[in-house]
Amino acid sequence: MKSLALLAAGLCMLSPAIAQTCDSDRTPTPAALFERFLSADCEACWSEPRTPAPGPSALVVDWIVPTAAGDEAPLSAAAAPDALARLQALGRAAPAGTDVFTDALAPTPGRLRVAIGPAVNDYVGGTIAFTPPHGARPPLRFWLVLVEQVPAGAEGSPVERHVARNVFQGEWAGGPLSELRPMRFPENARAERLGMVGWVQDAAGRTVAAAQALCAPPAP
């Protein structure tokens, strides 16, 4: 059976459990941003034993990048158009296989808080609030990403993954540096595995803050 079948089976069987509610208040501040981009055409990339993985202090996001094959691509069940927007923001081309982007946080990061609310009719509430470090001035670009946690060994993946399921991005030019946003999750997402991650970049493109609210580790 193809790895996509394992992936789709796990992602499509929506559990009756609702998304857990949690925030980043009592979690360590990530030291780095670690993003994996997988082509939706590359079925083998999902189950590759040598999949790049960071240390425990990194904020991890897995982006499944759509391709011209559309729904015929092996990993299309989890492909996110927002992955293309993220690649464009980074100035990177869509990969044929797997691409990795890493960025260490600024030496004096600001304080970022993210949180996820309970699931209601395929929506969760996401919040992001930022206290900037000294000297950081708008414009500031933020990313708030709803992720589905896939434990290592589940759905054919050798590593734990945080698969991007919805994204809210924007820019703070002034005023309150916070947002509250309803975010829809796909029908093929398991609500009890959902979490929220976010980061902020300054005008020079440096990551000045990151935070994650991943609730309890999900069961396989």
Backbone as CSV, one residue per row, in Angstrom:
resi,resn,N_x,N_y,N_z,CA_x,CA_y,CA_z,C_x,C_y,C_z
1,MET,0.847,-1.196,0.000,0.000,0.000,0.000,0.879,1.242,0.000
2,LYS,0.539,2.183,-0.791,1.346,3.380,-0.903,1.303,4.188,0.386
3,SER,2.401,4.969,0.592,2.460,5.771,1.811,1.340,6.797,1.846
4,LEU,0.900,7.284,0.669,-0.217,8.226,0.667,-1.451,7.580,1.251
5,ALA,-1.664,6.304,0.966,-2.834,5.630,1.509,-2.773,5.632,3.026
6,LEU,-1.588,5.411,3.565,-1.430,5.467,5.015,-1.674,6.879,5.524
7,LEU,-1.115,7.852,4.802,-1.304,9.244,5.201,-2.771,9.631,5.151
8,ALA,-3.424,9.326,4.036,-4.822,9.717,3.875,-5.709,8.995,4.876
9,ALA,-5.401,7.723,5.147,-6.215,6.977,6.106,-6.147,7.620,7.474
10,GLY,-4.943,8.038,7.848,-4.800,8.661,9.158,-5.428,10.030,9.216
11,LEU,-5.298,10.797,8.114,-5.789,12.165,8.120,-7.286,12.250,7.852
12,CYS,-7.828,11.266,7.167,-9.232,11.358,6.774,-10.189,10.841,7.841
13,MET,-9.706,10.012,8.766,-10.582,9.456,9.798,-10.693,10.457,10.939
14,LEU,-11.608,11.389,10.801,-11.763,12.456,11.782,-12.273,11.891,13.090
15,SER,-11.500,12.078,14.153,-11.859,11.557,15.465,-13.001,12.354,16.055
16,PRO,-13.837,11.729,16.911,-14.888,12.480,17.574,-14.331,13.445,18.599
17,ALA,-13.062,13.294,18.999,-12.479,14.213,19.967,-12.323,15.589,19.330
18,ILE,-12.489,16.636,20.137,-12.315,17.980,19.620,-10.860,18.384,19.776
19,ALA,-10.484,19.429,19.048,-9.124,19.945,19.179,-8.900,20.397,20.612
20,GLN,-7.724,20.107,21.121,-7.400,20.519,22.466,-7.158,22.020,22.502
21,THR,-7.391,22.624,23.658,-7.153,24.041,23.855,-5.855,24.218,24.625
22,CYS,-4.936,24.979,24.082,-3.689,25.218,24.790,-3.034,26.478,24.252
23,ASP,-1.965,26.909,24.929,-1.235,28.095,24.511,0.251,27.863,24.728
24,SER,1.027,28.851,24.356,2.480,28.731,24.424,3.074,29.290,25.710
25,ASP,2.219,29.663,26.677,2.702,30.391,27.851,3.785,29.661,28.630
26,ARG,3.639,28.343,28.787,4.582,27.605,29.629,5.486,26.683,28.816
27,THR,5.670,27.017,27.558,6.547,26.213,26.714,7.833,26.988,26.428
28,PRO,8.960,26.292,26.281,10.221,26.988,25.996,10.150,27.732,24.666
29,THR,10.828,28.859,24.617,10.894,29.617,23.371,11.766,28.871,22.360
30,PRO,11.253,28.598,21.173,12.090,27.918,20.169,13.347,28.716,19.862
31,ALA,14.436,27.990,19.619,15.704,28.646,19.289,15.875,28.834,17.793
32,ALA,15.058,28.122,17.011,15.214,28.200,15.556,13.912,27.809,14.882
33,LEU,13.779,28.248,13.651,12.667,27.875,12.791,13.187,26.824,11.808
34,PHE,12.471,25.696,11.682,12.903,24.591,10.823,11.716,24.183,9.969
35,GLU,11.801,24.458,8.664,10.690,24.192,7.756,11.102,23.168,6.710
36,ARG,10.292,22.090,6.603,10.501,21.087,5.555,9.438,21.286,4.486
37,PHE,9.874,21.329,3.239,8.976,21.452,2.099,9.046,20.153,1.301
38,LEU,7.915,19.479,1.144,7.856,18.225,0.401,6.981,18.404,-0.829
39,SER,7.490,18.041,-1.970,6.676,18.066,-3.183,5.553,17.044,-3.058
40,ALA,4.345,17.440,-3.425,3.215,16.506,-3.400,3.409,15.365,-4.388
41,ASP,4.333,15.526,-5.333,4.626,14.458,-6.289,5.563,13.388,-5.717
42,CYS,6.232,13.716,-4.608,7.299,12.849,-4.094,6.783,11.977,-2.950
43,GLU,6.176,10.877,-3.302,5.643,9.966,-2.292,6.737,9.435,-1.385
44,ALA,7.906,9.154,-1.954,9.005,8.587,-1.172,9.541,9.577,-0.139
45,CYS,9.350,10.880,-0.367,9.875,11.882,0.566,9.210,11.774,1.932
46,TRP,7.949,11.389,1.958,7.219,11.305,3.225,7.807,10.218,4.131
47,SER,8.221,9.123,3.560,8.685,7.980,4.345,10.199,7.791,4.307
48,GLU,10.927,8.769,3.777,12.378,8.669,3.657,13.028,8.482,5.039
49,PRO,13.755,7.389,5.260,14.372,7.156,6.580,15.356,8.253,6.990
50,ARG,15.982,8.906,6.014,16.961,9.950,6.317,16.327,11.350,6.258
51,THR,15.046,11.433,6.555,14.367,12.727,6.570,15.091,13.696,7.508
52,PRO,15.442,14.898,7.047,16.117,15.869,7.926,15.250,16.189,9.143
53,ALA,15.890,16.226,10.308,15.170,16.532,11.548,16.044,17.417,12.422
54,PRO,15.448,18.385,13.124,16.226,19.306,13.951,16.350,18.778,15.379
55,GLY,16.998,19.576,16.212,17.023,19.291,17.634,15.689,19.645,18.274
56,PRO,15.524,19.326,19.559,14.235,19.528,20.224,13.862,20.986,20.449
57,SER,14.796,21.916,20.265,14.497,23.326,20.544,13.961,24.078,19.331
58,ALA,13.755,23.392,18.212,13.299,24.067,16.988,11.783,24.031,16.856
59,LEU,11.242,25.053,16.224,9.843,25.062,15.808,9.806,24.452,14.408
60,VAL,9.046,23.381,14.238,9.038,22.624,12.984,7.704,22.784,12.261
61,VAL,7.776,23.021,10.965,6.584,23.031,10.114,6.870,22.177,8.885
62,ASP,5.923,21.311,8.539,6.016,20.506,7.319,5.013,21.041,6.301
63,TRP,5.530,21.494,5.174,4.692,22.006,4.100,4.638,20.972,2.972
64,ILE,3.439,20.583,2.564,3.271,19.733,1.389,2.936,20.656,0.222
65,VAL,3.838,20.719,-0.750,3.756,21.721,-1.817,2.940,21.184,-2.992
66,PRO,1.844,21.862,-3.368,1.051,21.413,-4.522,1.871,21.435,-5.804
67,THR,1.467,20.598,-6.753,2.147,20.536,-8.046,1.116,20.591,-9.168
68,ALA,1.609,20.584,-10.401,0.728,20.626,-11.569,-0.146,19.384,-11.665
69,ALA,0.231,18.314,-10.976,-0.566,17.081,-11.013,-1.862,17.211,-10.228
70,GLY,-1.969,18.242,-9.412,-3.205,18.461,-8.659,-3.568,17.292,-7.775
71,ASP,-4.838,16.879,-7.843,-5.326,15.785,-7.003,-4.714,14.436,-7.357
72,GLU,-4.040,14.369,-8.501,-3.397,13.115,-8.897,-2.033,12.930,-8.240
73,ALA,-1.510,13.960,-7.610,-0.214,13.845,-6.941,-0.337,12.917,-5.734
74,PRO,0.656,12.083,-5.472,0.566,11.104,-4.388,0.283,11.698,-3.011
75,LEU,0.786,12.907,-2.719,0.581,13.512,-1.404,-0.435,14.653,-1.439
76,SER,-1.294,14.661,-2.442,-2.236,15.775,-2.610,-3.207,15.897,-1.443
77,ALA,-3.454,14.807,-0.703,-4.412,14.859,0.411,-4.022,15.890,1.455
78,ALA,-2.721,16.177,1.562,-2.266,17.134,2.569,-1.588,18.348,1.944
79,ALA,-1.687,18.517,0.635,-1.042,19.659,-0.025,-1.730,20.957,0.377
80,ALA,-0.926,21.998,0.568,-1.449,23.294,1.011,-0.989,24.394,0.067
81,PRO,-1.906,25.118,-0.580,-1.496,26.233,-1.440,-0.648,27.263,-0.705
82,ASP,-0.842,27.381,0.619,-0.047,28.331,1.389,1.434,27.995,1.343
83,ALA,1.766,26.743,1.050,3.178,26.367,0.938,3.858,27.144,-0.181
84,LEU,3.145,27.378,-1.263,3.712,28.144,-2.384,3.939,29.600,-1.984
85,ALA,3.003,30.150,-1.197,3.168,31.526,-0.722,4.369,31.629,0.210
86,ARG,4.562,30.607,1.040,5.704,30.628,1.946,7.020,30.528,1.168
87,LEU,7.072,29.653,0.175,8.267,29.546,-0.649,8.569,30.870,-1.353
88,GLN,7.523,31.517,-1.854,7.714,32.806,-2.517,8.272,33.830,-1.540
89,ALA,7.762,33.838,-0.310,8.249,34.777,0.695,9.721,34.538,1.010
90,LEU,10.150,33.292,0.922,11.545,32.948,1.202,12.435,33.083,-0.031
91,GLY,11.821,33.328,-1.207,12.591,33.415,-2.432,13.139,32.085,-2.884
92,ARG,12.380,31.004,-2.630,12.831,29.663,-2.975,11.862,29.042,-3.977
93,ALA,12.400,28.196,-4.831,11.583,27.510,-5.827,10.923,26.281,-5.206
94,ALA,9.810,25.865,-5.794,9.152,24.644,-5.341,10.078,23.459,-5.565
95,PRO,10.260,22.605,-4.574,11.210,21.498,-4.717,10.631,20.347,-5.532
96,ALA,11.522,19.562,-6.144,11.107,18.328,-6.805,11.004,17.199,-5.794
97,GLY,11.709,17.353,-4.681,11.670,16.362,-3.602,11.431,17.047,-2.278
98,THR,12.465,17.096,-1.438,12.385,17.761,-0.140,13.374,18.909,-0.089
99,ASP,12.930,20.037,0.449,13.804,21.187,0.674,13.643,21.592,2.133
100,VAL,14.707,22.093,2.743,14.671,22.493,4.149,15.159,23.922,4.278
101,PHE,14.418,24.714,5.053,14.833,26.076,5.382,14.964,26.176,6.902
102,THR,16.068,26.732,7.357,16.270,26.945,8.790,16.649,28.395,9.034
103,ASP,16.261,28.900,10.188,16.575,30.281,10.552,16.642,30.374,12.064
104,ALA,17.786,30.774,12.584,17.929,30.959,14.030,17.231,32.242,14.452
105,LEU,16.686,32.237,15.664,16.048,33.439,16.168,17.084,34.508,16.462
106,ALA,16.642,35.751,16.422,17.513,36.871,16.737,18.076,36.712,18.154
107,PRO,19.285,37.246,18.411,19.904,37.084,19.734,19.046,37.612,20.878
108,THR,18.283,38.654,20.626,17.393,39.191,21.660,15.969,39.159,21.124
109,PRO,15.347,37.972,21.112,14.009,37.848,20.515,12.946,38.556,21.336
110,GLY,11.877,38.919,20.647,10.723,39.445,21.352,9.919,38.306,21.957
111,ARG,8.877,38.666,22.669,8.019,37.655,23.295,6.779,37.450,22.436
112,LEU,6.570,36.222,22.004,5.424,35.886,21.168,4.557,34.877,21.899
113,ARG,3.252,35.068,21.789,2.297,34.131,22.372,1.340,33.671,21.289
114,VAL,1.138,32.350,21.195,0.123,31.802,20.298,-0.768,30.867,21.104
115,ALA,-1.981,30.673,20.626,-2.929,29.800,21.322,-3.915,29.233,20.317
116,ILE,-4.494,28.092,20.684,-5.516,27.447,19.862,-6.731,27.165,20.725
117,GLY,-7.916,27.436,20.178,-9.157,27.172,20.898,-9.784,25.863,20.469
118,PRO,-10.936,25.510,21.033,-11.594,24.245,20.695,-12.172,24.264,19.288
119,ALA,-12.363,23.076,18.735,-12.930,22.952,17.396,-14.445,23.096,17.451
120,VAL,-14.975,23.934,16.561,-16.421,24.129,16.436,-16.757,24.171,14.950
121,ASN,-17.498,23.166,14.466,-17.911,23.131,13.061,-16.725,23.309,12.102
122,ASP,-15.686,22.525,12.315,-14.506,22.522,11.451,-13.687,23.801,11.536
123,TYR,-13.849,24.566,12.597,-13.053,25.763,12.814,-12.432,25.730,14.209
124,VAL,-11.254,26.343,14.313,-10.664,26.614,15.618,-10.298,28.090,15.659
125,GLY,-10.198,28.629,16.848,-9.739,29.998,17.003,-8.232,30.004,17.211
126,GLY,-7.535,30.855,16.474,-6.099,31.008,16.641,-5.772,32.422,17.078
127,THR,-4.860,32.569,18.021,-4.451,33.898,18.463,-2.937,34.019,18.387
128,ILE,-2.489,35.230,18.123,-1.071,35.545,18.106,-0.911,36.952,18.662
129,ALA,0.037,37.128,19.585,0.286,38.434,20.199,1.782,38.589,20.411
130,PHE,2.301,39.762,20.111,3.744,39.969,20.082,4.151,41.173,20.907
131,THR,5.154,40.973,21.751,5.821,42.062,22.456,7.205,42.200,21.831
132,PRO,7.450,43.254,21.067,8.697,43.319,20.299,9.908,43.577,21.179
133,PRO,11.086,43.122,20.717,12.319,43.438,21.431,12.685,44.898,21.232
134,HIS,13.600,45.367,22.038,14.038,46.752,21.906,14.633,46.986,20.525
135,GLY,14.185,48.040,19.882,14.727,48.403,18.582,13.963,47.853,17.401
136,ALA,13.087,46.890,17.645,12.303,46.325,16.533,11.130,47.239,16.229
137,ARG,11.032,47.655,15.005,9.972,48.572,14.610,9.208,48.004,13.422
138,PRO,7.923,48.360,13.324,7.145,47.938,12.156,7.783,48.482,10.874
139,PRO,7.529,47.838,9.731,6.576,46.725,9.595,7.156,45.390,10.065
140,LEU,6.290,44.595,10.639,6.644,43.259,11.092,5.692,42.277,10.417
141,ARG,6.232,41.227,9.840,5.396,40.216,9.182,5.251,39.017,10.100
142,PHE,4.016,38.544,10.217,3.776,37.389,11.085,3.142,36.249,10.297
143,TRP,3.378,35.035,10.815,2.792,33.816,10.278,2.167,33.046,11.435
144,LEU,0.904,32.701,11.298,0.200,31.871,12.269,-0.260,30.624,11.518
145,VAL,0.240,29.465,11.929,0.034,28.242,11.155,-0.661,27.182,12.008
146,LEU,-1.797,26.729,11.527,-2.497,25.599,12.139,-1.843,24.322,11.627
147,VAL,-1.344,23.511,12.540,-0.626,22.300,12.134,-1.314,21.064,12.697
148,GLU,-1.120,19.968,11.990,-1.564,18.663,12.477,-0.323,17.863,12.854
149,GLN,-0.282,17.434,14.101,0.874,16.688,14.585,0.737,15.210,14.197
150,VAL,1.727,14.710,13.503,1.781,13.301,13.119,2.960,12.682,13.863
151,PRO,2.730,11.784,14.802,3.827,11.212,15.579,4.776,10.395,14.711
152,ALA,6.022,10.326,15.125,6.993,9.479,14.433,6.482,8.046,14.427
153,GLY,6.545,7.406,13.274,6.069,6.040,13.127,4.630,5.933,12.682
154,ALA,3.898,7.051,12.691,2.499,7.042,12.252,2.414,7.456,10.788
155,GLU,1.428,6.945,10.094,1.153,7.266,8.690,2.372,7.046,7.787
156,GLY,3.294,6.209,8.204,4.453,5.901,7.385,5.600,6.886,7.508
157,SER,5.507,7.884,8.414,6.573,8.869,8.561,7.583,8.421,9.616
158,PRO,8.886,8.479,9.312,9.890,8.083,10.303,10.154,9.146,11.353
159,VAL,9.662,10.363,11.144,9.884,11.466,12.083,8.546,12.090,12.458
160,GLU,8.527,12.767,13.601,7.337,13.544,13.960,7.199,14.707,12.981
161,ARG,5.981,14.936,12.569,5.721,16.025,11.622,4.653,16.956,12.156
162,HIS,4.770,18.220,11.753,3.756,19.231,12.033,3.277,19.749,10.678
163,VAL,2.260,19.104,10.141,1.816,19.375,8.774,0.930,20.620,8.742
164,ALA,1.294,21.593,7.926,0.511,22.824,7.807,-0.861,22.516,7.221
165,ARG,-1.916,22.947,7.939,-3.296,22.687,7.495,-4.054,23.966,7.176
166,ASN,-3.611,25.081,7.722,-4.190,26.380,7.380,-3.215,27.443,7.850
167,VAL,-3.254,28.590,7.206,-2.283,29.649,7.492,-2.974,31.002,7.493
168,PHE,-2.591,31.828,8.450,-2.986,33.233,8.447,-1.697,34.038,8.536
169,GLN,-1.469,34.867,7.538,-0.267,35.694,7.544,-0.665,37.143,7.343
170,GLY,0.157,38.023,7.850,-0.155,39.435,7.712,1.018,40.289,8.133
171,GLU,0.770,41.582,8.187,1.823,42.543,8.514,1.292,43.534,9.526
172,TRP,2.095,43.814,10.535,1.775,44.849,11.512,2.568,46.090,11.162
173,ALA,1.870,47.136,10.782,2.521,48.399,10.466,2.457,49.371,11.636
174,GLY,1.735,49.009,12.656,1.553,49.847,13.830,0.323,49.394,14.583
175,GLY,0.025,50.028,15.707,-1.133,49.635,16.493,-0.891,48.356,17.255
176,PRO,-1.966,47.717,17.754,-1.806,46.485,18.533,-1.153,45.382,17.706
177,LEU,-0.168,44.728,18.297,0.531,43.648,17.601,-0.085,42.317,18.023
178,SER,-1.349,42.136,17.663,-2.063,40.914,18.033,-3.192,40.665,17.043
179,GLU,-3.585,39.402,16.950,-4.660,38.997,16.046,-5.429,37.839,16.667
180,LEU,-6.716,37.812,16.423,-7.578,36.683,16.745,-8.241,36.264,15.451
181,ARG,-8.111,34.971,15.097,-8.534,34.541,13.771,-9.219,33.186,13.817
182,PRO,-10.434,33.061,13.243,-11.005,31.724,13.057,-10.299,31.034,11.899
183,MET,-9.922,29.789,12.095,-9.181,29.067,11.064,-9.860,27.725,10.809
184,ARG,-10.202,27.492,9.559,-10.874,26.241,9.185,-9.842,25.140,8.997
185,PHE,-10.163,23.955,9.484,-9.285,22.821,9.215,-9.988,21.861,8.263
186,PRO,-9.224,21.194,7.394,-9.823,20.316,6.383,-10.559,19.137,7.010
187,GLU,-11.502,18.580,6.255,-12.247,17.431,6.743,-11.342,16.226,6.995
188,ASN,-10.220,16.165,6.303,-9.336,15.018,6.471,-8.293,15.215,7.574
189,ALA,-8.484,16.232,8.413,-7.583,16.459,9.545,-8.178,15.856,10.814
190,ARG,-7.340,15.310,11.668,-7.780,14.781,12.955,-7.726,15.902,13.979
191,ALA,-8.889,16.295,14.475,-8.990,17.481,15.316,-8.151,17.379,16.578
192,GLU,-8.055,16.178,17.151,-7.308,16.039,18.411,-5.803,16.164,18.211
193,ARG,-5.346,16.200,16.964,-3.925,16.356,16.680,-3.546,17.797,16.351
194,LEU,-4.488,18.708,16.335,-4.203,20.063,15.881,-3.438,20.869,16.921
195,GLY,-2.587,21.748,16.431,-1.847,22.680,17.267,-1.629,23.968,16.494
196,MET,-1.027,24.951,17.154,-0.800,26.248,16.533,0.655,26.658,16.729
197,VAL,1.277,27.135,15.665,2.636,27.671,15.758,2.655,29.025,15.069
198,GLY,3.655,29.836,15.423,3.743,31.148,14.795,5.124,31.737,14.931
199,TRP,5.408,32.716,14.080,6.676,33.424,14.163,6.508,34.807,13.569
200,VAL,7.462,35.680,13.878,7.436,37.072,13.424,8.787,37.400,12.818
201,GLN,8.764,38.107,11.690,9.988,38.537,11.029,9.994,40.048,10.893
202,ASP,11.182,40.640,11.031,11.282,42.092,10.902,11.425,42.487,9.433
203,ALA,11.597,43.787,9.203,11.647,44.294,7.827,12.838,43.743,7.052
204,ALA,13.876,43.299,7.765,15.055,42.730,7.106,14.918,41.228,6.880
205,GLY,13.788,40.657,7.275,13.564,39.238,7.079,14.095,38.356,8.185
206,ARG,14.580,38.942,9.289,15.086,38.156,10.407,13.937,37.669,11.281
207,THR,14.033,36.436,11.726,13.015,35.892,12.626,13.285,36.412,14.031
208,VAL,12.380,37.242,14.545,12.611,37.905,15.831,11.800,37.278,16.961
209,ALA,10.929,36.327,16.644,10.173,35.646,17.689,9.500,34.419,17.097
210,ALA,9.297,33.410,17.946,8.585,32.203,17.532,7.950,31.583,18.769
211,ALA,6.852,30.879,18.571,6.162,30.217,19.683,5.308,29.086,19.135
212,GLN,4.987,28.117,20.001,4.153,27.007,19.578,3.258,26.538,20.707
213,ALA,2.047,26.173,20.329,1.059,25.625,21.252,0.628,24.276,20.673
214,LEU,1.308,23.211,21.110,1.087,21.891,20.517,0.293,20.969,21.418
215,CYS,-0.164,21.460,22.571,-0.989,20.670,23.479,-0.272,19.356,23.839
216,ALA,-1.031,18.347,24.203,-0.435,17.075,24.579,0.024,16.332,23.332
217,PRO,1.104,15.542,23.436,1.540,14.763,22.270,0.404,13.843,21.803
218,PRO,0.128,13.811,20.510,-0.979,13.018,20.000,-0.649,11.529,20.001
219,ALA,-1.673,10.703,20.092,-1.488,9.259,19.984,-1.334,8.898,18.526
220,PRO,-0.559,7.829,18.219,-0.407,7.410,16.820,-1.745,7.054,16.187
